[in-house]
């Protein structure tokens, strides 16, 4: 358990998916690091099932000498640049899900938002909601890279916490994803965009996204402000990630807020995983302290105006990470394993769904050669469709989300916000009224089709 004095700790916040992705930047390695921080005692996971000593791995480095030198020479021209979408990565470092599926994976502990909606105490409500946003960190410790979504790609999630979730890739340059989740307790809306700065052997990631949760019972709107993330030792040494800063979750209705600090990882892993903070009222007086580790559990305790635990109170656990499978070759959690399953898909899945991607499926089946070929084919197809649209003067139009005039300020730049347009609910309602005896089709027999226009041969 972390210290009970949040005032003495450092900070961090909401991880962007790209942090996990870029920890593998440009590598063609066959190993993945379980845990990101390269200190003695960590286990290095071979995706084929073996293990080896982490300290030896750290001494040797992640690359063959010739691969490292070649990649460094290629990447030098990008130092100081935003490399969000300028480099093509080998399929060997990918995991068999897309970024849109990663967005859905963050909803594993959505029951915490249900509890926030049901809670009458406004400060405890923020404890539940903040715990939900801390829980997503566990999904980001994997170092495999999700596939970048194709423009128009979607992902649907159902049969989890009575919620429905739809995500869509609404822009390719710059890459922007939009997502909407909803059940009887809350709506969850996110526009996801990142900016990066490549520094040679490290990269800084600036999350320009906007995340909003609306709790339905009282109409409370919660807004999340995340910090930057830094990925260290991309090319030389062991890759590890740190996110010094603070995560601020604000009740836009009342002005109450939770400010949570992730302890920076120090020498020999000191402070790793630890998170501490407070829930404040609108007058910025501390009401509840939160403490714990994002990879284990979080607890809370009422506090006085000095931030000290209130006499006669005890720490109470609010969240604990679920047990994970052992020896999963991609280090998936039990919930992540469901991301490609029809068990989490609604009836008559959209043909643009990430589950149907041929490159993703080939990787899941262990066929790296086919996965690489299919990935290249999809990317060229995307370029061909863009050329065709531009020649016809026809811009891409997202299907389930609409651009708005709302420009959302972040500490690192402004974001053009997309909003859920409600047409997906109408689409699903129409399907539910259709023949209930429709049989599901095996996803690998359905052609992946995110394209806005008719099929185009790659030029």
N, C-alpha and C positions, 0 to 999 in steps of 0.2 A: 504494500500500500504506500502511496506517496505521502509526503509530509502533510500535516494538517494545517500548514501555514502557507496558503496560496500566495501571499504577498511576497514571499521570498523566492518564487520560482520564475523561470523564463517562460517563453511562450511559443505557440504555433497555432495552426488552425486547419480548416477544411482542406483536405488533399484534393488536388485536381488529378483526374485519371492520367493525364499526360506525365505526371511525375513518375508513376509506376512504369509507364511506357519508356520514357527516356532514360531510366536507369539502365536499360539494356542497349543504349544508343549505338547503332551500327555494329554491334557484336555478332559474330557468327558462332558463338560458343554453344556447347551442348550441355552446359550446366546452368543452374539457377540458384540464387542465394536465398536461403530461407531466413528472412528477417532483415535484409538491407544493410545492417551495420556490421562492418568487418572486424569484429573483435574475437579474441580467443574464446573458444567454447561454442561458437555458433556452428551449425551444421550446414554443409554445402550439399544441396540436393541435386543428384543427377536425374534428369527427367526420365531416364530409362530404368530408374530404380536403385541405382547405387549411391553410395555416400563416400566422401573423402574429407580429410582434415581441412578445416577452414583456414588455419594458420598457414599451412603449406600453399593453399590456393592464393592467399594474400601475398605471400612472398613471390610466387611465380607470376602473378598477374592474371588477368582474365583472358589475355590474348596471346596468340603466337607472335613472336617478335616481328615477323614479316607482315602479318595482318595489322598489327598495331601501327607500325611505321607507315604502311600504305594508307591506312585510314586517317592517321594524323595529318599526313601530307594533303589528303583530300579535304579535310575539314578546316585547315588553317584559314582558308578564305572566308569562312563563316564566322570567325571570331567577332563578337560584338553584335551579331545579327540575330534576328528572329528566325528560328529554324523550325517553326511549327509544322510546316508542310513542304519543305524544300528538299528533303532527303528521303530516298527510298530505302527501306530496311529489308534485310533478308527474312524470309518466312520462318527460318529456324528459331528465331527469338520470339515468335508470336505464341499466344495462347489461343485456343479455339473459341473465342468469343469476340464480339465487336465492342467498340466504345459505347454503343447504345445499350448493349447488354450489361456493360459495367455500370452504367447509370441505373439500370434496374436493380442490379445487385446491391446497390446502396440502400435499398428499401427492406433489407432482410429484417431489421428490427423495427419495422413500422408500427408495431404494437405500442411503442413508446409514444408515438404521436396520438394513438387512440387514447392512451392514458392521460396525455396532456389535455386532450379535449374534454375528457370526463372529469378532470380535476377542478375543484372549485377554488382552491388556494392559488392565487395568481403567481406566486413565487415558486411554489412546487410545480406548477404547470411549466415554468421555464426550465426547471430541473429535468423533467421528462423530455422536453423538446431538445434541450442542449445535449442530453445523453444520447438521443437519436443521432445528432450530427457528429458526436464523438465516435459513435459505434462504427461509422463508415470507414474509419481509419484501418480497421482490421482487414478490410477488403483490399487495401492499398499496399500491403506488405509484400504481395507477390511481385516478382520482377519480370514476369513474362509480359509482353506487349499485346494489348488487344488490337484487333484490326481496325484501321480507320474506316468509318462508314462511307459508303458510296452515296453521292448526292441522291436524295429521295429514299434512301434506305430507312426502314422502320424496325421497331421491336415492340412486340406486345407481350405483356405479362398479366396473367390472371391466376386465380386460385391461390392467392397469397393474401392473408389478412382481409379477405373480402374486398380487396381493392382491385382496380383496373389501372394499368399503366400503358401509355403509348409514348414512344420517343421517335423522333424523325430527324434526319440530317437535313437541315434547312438551308445550309450554305456550304460551298466547297472552298472558296477563297473569299474571305477567311473561313476556316472550318468553324461552323456553329451547329450545335445540336440543341434541340428543344425537347422537353419532356413534361408530361402531365400525369399525375397519379391522383386517384380519388377513391374514397369510400364514404361510409356514413358519418365519419368523424372529421375528415380533413380533406383538403386539396393541397397538392404539392406541385409547384410549378418551377421549372428551371430552364434558363437559357444558358448554355455552356459555351464558353469561349476562353481561350488562353493566349497569352503572349509570352514568348520566351526570349532569353538572351544567352547566347552561347559564349562561354568564357574560356574555351580551350579544353580544360580537363574537368569542367563543371558547367552546369547550366542552371540559370534561374528561371523559374516558371511563375508567371503572374496570372492568377485566375481573374479574368474579367467577367465572370459569369454573374447571374443573379438567381438567387434561390429564395422563394417565398412559400410559406406554409400558411394556410388559412384554416383555423379551427372552427368548425361549423356551429357548435353549440352557442358560442358567444360572438362569433364573427371576428375573433382575434386574428390579426395578421402578424406573422413573424418574419423577420428579414435577417438573412445571414450575410456577414461580411468576413471573408476568409483572408488569410495572409499569403505571402509568397512562399514558395517551396524551392529549396536548392538541392540539386542532385550533384553529389561530389564524386570525383574519381571516375569519370566516364571512360577514360582511355587507359590511364596509368593507375595501378593499384586497385583496391577493392571499392566497388561502388557502394555508396551509402547516401541516405536522404535525411535532410533535416528541414524543419519548417519553423524557424524562430519567428515569433510574432504573436498575435492574439486572434482568437476567434470571438467575434461579437455577435450575439443573437439578440435582436431587439424586438420587443413587443411594440409594433407600430401604433397600436391602439391606445396603450396606456403609458408608454415611455419606459417601462421596466426593461431590464436587459440582463443577459448573462455574459460575463466576460471570462473566457477560459484560456489558460496559459499552458502550452505544452513545453515541458522542460527540455531545453536544448541538450542534445547528447554530448556529454563531455568525454574526457579521456577514459579509456577502458570501459566505455558504455555507461558511465555514470549519468543517472537521470533519464535513461532511455525509457520510453513509453509513458513517463509520468505526466499527469495532467492535473492542474489545480485551478480553481477560480471561484468566483462568487456570482450569485444572483443579486442584483441591485434593484431598489425601487426607483421611481422616476426622479427622486431627489438624490440619487446616487449614493444611497446608504446601503451597506451590505445587509442582506437578510438571510441568505443561506450559502454555506460554503460547499463546494463540490471538489472531490479529490479521488484519485485512483490511477489506474493504468488503462490506456485505450486498448491494450491487447488482453486484458483480463477482466476488470470490473470497475465500476464507478459507484461511489457512495456520496451521501449528502448529510448535512447536519445544520440545524438552525444556528445562527451566530448573532453576536451583539454588534453594536455600532462600530466597534474596533476590529471587527472581523474575527473575534475569538469565539470558539464554540460556546453556545449558551449553556449555563449550568443546568444539570439534570437532563441533558439531551445526549443522544448517542448517534454515532454514524449509522446510517441505514443504507443498505445496498439498493441501488436503483436499476442497475443493469449488469449482466455478466455475459461474456462472450460464449457462444454455443460451442460444444465440442466439435472439433474438426476431424475429418477422416485422416487416417494414417497412410503415408506412402502414396498419396495421389500424385501422379507424375507432373501435374501442373499446379500442385499445391492449392487446389480448389477446396473451398468449404463445402459442406453438404448443400447449402443453398446455391452456391455457384455452380455446382454440378447440375442443378435443375435448369440453368439458363438455356440449355439447348434442347430441353425436353418438351414434348407435347403436353406433358402433365401441367406445365405452366403456361400453355398457349390456349387462346380461346378458339371456339369453333370457327372454321373457315378462315384460317390464318391469312393475312395479307401476303401477297406474293413478294412484297418488298422486304419481308422480315429477315432479320440477320440469321436466323436459324437455317435459312435456305441458301446462304452463300456457299458456292461450291468450293472456294478456297478454305473457308472455315471448316466445312465438313471434311474435306480431304485431310486437313491437319488433325482433326479429331480422330480420324481413322488411321493416322500415323503415316500418311503418304506425303512426305515433304516435297517430293518432286512435283506431284500433281498440284499440291497446294500453292507452290510458287508459280506454276504455270497459270493456274486459275486466277491468282491474285493479279498477275501482270495483265491477263486478258480483261479482267474487270476494270482495271485502271485505264487501259487503252480505250475500252468501250466508253468509259466516262468522258475521256477527252474527245472522242469522236462525236458523242452526243452534244457536247458543249459547242464544238465547231459547227455542227448542224443548226443548233439553236441560234447561235450568233449570226450565221449566214441568213437565217430567216427573220432575224430581229425579234425572236421570241424568248423572253427571259424565263428562267426557271421559277415555278410557282409551287411552294410547299402545299401539301394537301391538308394536313391536320393542324397546322399552326400558321398564324398570320403575322407579318411584320407590323409593328406599331410605330407610332411617332414618339414613343417613350424612349428617351436616351438615359440610361441608368449610369450614374457616376460610380466609379470604383477608385480605390487608391492608385490604380495603375492605368487608368484610361476609361473612356466611356464605352458603353455597350448598347448596341441596338437590340431592343427586347422583342422577342416573339411571344405571342400569346396563344393559348389553346383556343380554337375557334368553335368547339362543340360538335363539329361534324362527325367526329369519331363516335360520340355517343349515339348519334342518329344512325350511323352505319351499323353499330353493334345492335341497336334496338331492332333494326330491320332484319338482321340475321336471326335474332332470337325469336322473331315471329315466323321465320321460315320453317321448313320441314325439319323437325327435331330429330328425324331419323338419318340425317346426313352423316355419312361415315367419314371419319378423318382419313386423309391421305398421308402416306409416309412422306415425310418432308423431303427426303433425298430424291423423290420422283417428281417434285414440283420445281419448275424452272424459276430461279431467282430473277425477279423483275422489278427493280426500283425505278425504271426509266419513265420519264414523264411522257415521252413520245414513243412512236412505234420503234420496233427493234432496228438498230443500225449496225451494219457490218463495220467492224473496226477498219479504219482507213490507214 
